[in-house]
Amino acid sequence: MKKRWDIFLILIFIFVILPFQTFGAGDINNVYIVPIEGEIGPAVYQYVRDNIHMAETDPNAVAIIFEIDTYGGRIDSAEKISKLIMASRLPTIAFVNTKAESAGVLLTISADAIAMAPGGTIGSAEPIPNTEKTLSMWTSLLRAAAEEKGRDPELVASTADKAIEIPDVIEKDRLLNLTTREAKALGLADVVADDYATILQATEIDYTNIISTPVPNRVRVAQTMTSAYIAPILLTLGFAGLVFEIFTAGFGVGGTVSFVAFSLYFGGAILAGNAGWAVLMVFLVGMALLLIEAFAPGFGIPGLGGIICIVVSIIMASNSVATAIISLFISFVLTIVALILILKYAPRSKHFDRIILGTKMKKEEGYSAAGKYHQYIGQQGEVITFLRPAGTIDVNGEVLDVVSEGAFIEVGSKVRVAKVEGRRIIVKKID
């Protein structure tokens, strides 16, 4: 009798309880909201990729809304995000709230449907630099995405190419930029709405839950540090501070600025997924080699190896070789300009005494007049301050301001006065 009751209970569970559980699970429809804000770059690509993967692994997901508000960004990152959106197995909606400029155009037209908030804009997608090669490649990407999603390729391409003229829409030598009302009238926008419910109703997507995926702080930090504008500035501060520190005694402002700038640059690259700890190790090896060179006479293998390691690490930390070369070029030019301005306009205060001679060489302190310098030719002395290559030496109790023959000479080394050129006393290290 007990056995029969067990069988009866099992049958009730199978035919009554399980169907209700299945029905309840199938009644959940999730829509994911993925915001795309600020400058489009590697950090944004990583964030969008992760959230598309999260939505696609949810068995109850029915759609993804990409809420776009951007002035644009890097073409390479925009192309990668576009491919992710078009390859998604879920229905995708681009919600322009409130602007999709430049690279944001490609992201918008990559979705299955386009919604725009009242007062929104889309267009002005001219590439920078606007070379013939870049423009051809970029307009091809725009046309290809438009054709795949059933939109007017010429209308989309006219947002980037001034040579395109469309009667009653855009004149030649002008870039197309559409308001929400214009985009709807020309068939580029499918829906005009300022809320998710209206958008989902217009696109006939049934849903029960809206899941927002806020942008984490690490992505915002990485987005800023890997910006096409911020990265060269960080590299400039890093290189300028490094050079400033090499030519001054001790560890001071230059070294601190250089350390902070390079930390932010590589930290942003790591957060954006462009670099790992191996890249950071290559950079640290380069810095170590430069330190070795700083305390060794002449410019040899350690210095050259250090420069190579630092340049290679910056290239490895960038999203592409071209981007790295551009950033390095800009930073080198800005570093040279910054150093020239510092040497020319820096106030002669105690803060700059280590790189600009602002003290008087008094006789009672052991200094000699220029007319007596020739008597020291051939004499030996001891280095008092590091020759970088300028510094001071002690010759028979007298302090002389000298320069070495291009080599860095450490404190305590023995040197010989090689020659005198006007007021310059040139010394050579005694091996």
Buried (B, 14 or more C-beta within 10 A) or exposed (E): EEEEEEEEEEEEEEEEEEEEEEEEEEEBBBBBBBBBBBBBBBBBBBBBBBBBEBBBEBEBBBBBBBBBBBBBBBBBBBBBBBEBBBEBEBBBBBBBBBBBBBBBBBBBBBBBBBBBBEEBBBBBBBBEEEEEEBBEEBBEBBBBBBEEBEBBBBBBBBBBBBEBBBEEBBEEEEBBBBBBBBBBEBEBBBBBBBEBEEBBBBBEBEBEEBBEBEBEEBBBBBBBBBBBEBBBBBBBBBBBBBBBBBBBEEEBEBBEBBBBBBBBBBBBBBBBBBBEEEBBEBBBBBBBBBEBBBEBBEEEEBBEBBBEBBBBBBBBBBBBEEBBBBBBEBBBEBBBEBBEEBEEEEEEEEEBEBBBEEEEBEEEEBBBEEEEBEEBEEBBBEBBBBBBBBBBBEBEEBBBBBBBBEBBBEEEBBBBBBBBEEEEBBBBBEE
